[in-house]
């Protein structure tokens, strides 16, 4: 028998809030917010990202993201450049100092999360990731192939 939707929503919300609280407790040692950590994480790929992508990744409205990016620029963790492909857009990138900061944050968060991973059954973290990705994809209107690979769904 299927559970009521509100039960699933309650469990997802509870898990998300507890997870964020736990990560924030680690980031507090570095005077970093979860949103800043998410921005640094996306920028760590070295590709440079526009403000829309960063706002989506950090779950922030555009004005809040702009303020956060300004703070990260002031801390010499991020710099902005005009997008060579579209001069109307700006791309954010990590500075070398920003990359070092992201690496320290990443190590600390991974070490903390490694403590709870043994509580899951073998391959439980990977299965949970796959299930949550499928759920998010379905809610966004995209489909997956069943192995975590995304197939073309409706455009976002």
N, C-alpha and C positions, 0 to 999 in steps of 0.2 A: 504494500500500500504506500502510495506517495505521501510524503510529509507535506504539511501545509506550507505554502510559499513564505509566510511570515516567519516560520521556524528557521528555514534556510537563510532568509535575510538576516534574522537575528544572529545566527551562528557566524555568518560571514562578517557582519558588522563587528561582533564581539572579537573575532579573531583578528580583524584588521586593526582595531583600536588597541588591543593588547600587544600586537606585533609592533605597531608604531611606537607605543609607549616604551617597549623594551629597546627598540633601536634608538629612540631618543635618549634613553638613559645612557647608552654608550656614547652617543654623539655629544651629550652634555659635557663630557670630559674634554672635548675639543672645541667647545663653544660653537657648535654647529647645529643648525636645524635640520630636520628631516627633508624639508623642501630644498635647502641648499645642497644637501648630500645627494638628492635625486638629480639636481642640475649638474653637479660635478660628475656624477656617475654617467649621465648621458654624454657629457662632453669628453669623458675619458677615452672615447673611441677615436679621438683625434680628427674627426670629420668636420667639426664645426656645425652648429645647428641654429636654425632660425628661432625667433621668439615663440612662434606658434608651437613648434615641436617641443620646446623647453617647457612652455606652460602646460601642455598636455602631459608631459612626462612627470612634472612636479605637482600636477593637480592643483594649479594655481590660476586665478584669473589674471589677465594680461597686466593690469596695473600693479598687482602684487609681485608679479614676476619681474617687471621693470625695476621696481624698488630693490628686489633681491639681487638682480644682476648688477645694479649700481653699487650695492654693498660689496659684492664679490669683486667688482672692478677696483673699488677703493682698497680692498685687501690684497690686490695684485694676484688674485687667483684666476681671474677671467679677463679676456680682452675681447673687444668687438671689432669686426671688420665688415666692410660692405661686401655683399655677396657678388662675386664676379659674374655669376650667371644671371643675376637679376639685381641691378644696382639700386632698386627701390628697397631691397631687404638687407637686413643686417644679420650676420652670423656671429655667434659667440664661440669662443675657443678657450681652452685651458692654457694658462701660462705654465712654464715649468714648475713654478711654485704651486700652482693649482693642481698639477699632476702629482706632485709629491704629497700634497695634502690629501687628495683623493686616495692615494695608495695607503696612507696611514689610516684613514677612516675605514677603508675597505677591509684592511687587515683586522681592525678592532671589531667591526661588525661581524665579519666572518667567524672570528674566534668566539664571540658571544653566541652566535647562532649554532655553532658546532656543538654547544652544550646541550641543546634541546633535540638535535637531529637524531641521536640514538633512541629517543623516546618513540620515534616512528618505526614501523616495521621496515624490513629491508626494502629498499627502493621506494619507500613511502614518500620521501620528499620529492622525488622525480614524478611519481604518480600524482601527488597533490598538485605539483606545478602543471602537469598536463591537464588535469581536470579543471583547474582554475582558468587556464588559458582557453580551454574549450568553452567554458561557461562565459567568460568575457567575450570571446569571439562570437558566440551565439547572440549575446545581448547587443553586440555591436552590429550584428547582421552579416558577419563574415562566417565562412565555414572553415573547418580544418580537415586534414586528411586522416586523422586518427592517430598520427604519430607525432603530433606537435607541429607538423608542417602546415603552414597556412596555404589554403587554396584561395582563389579569387572569390571574394564575396562582393557585397555591395560596397561602393566607395564611401569612405567616411566623410 
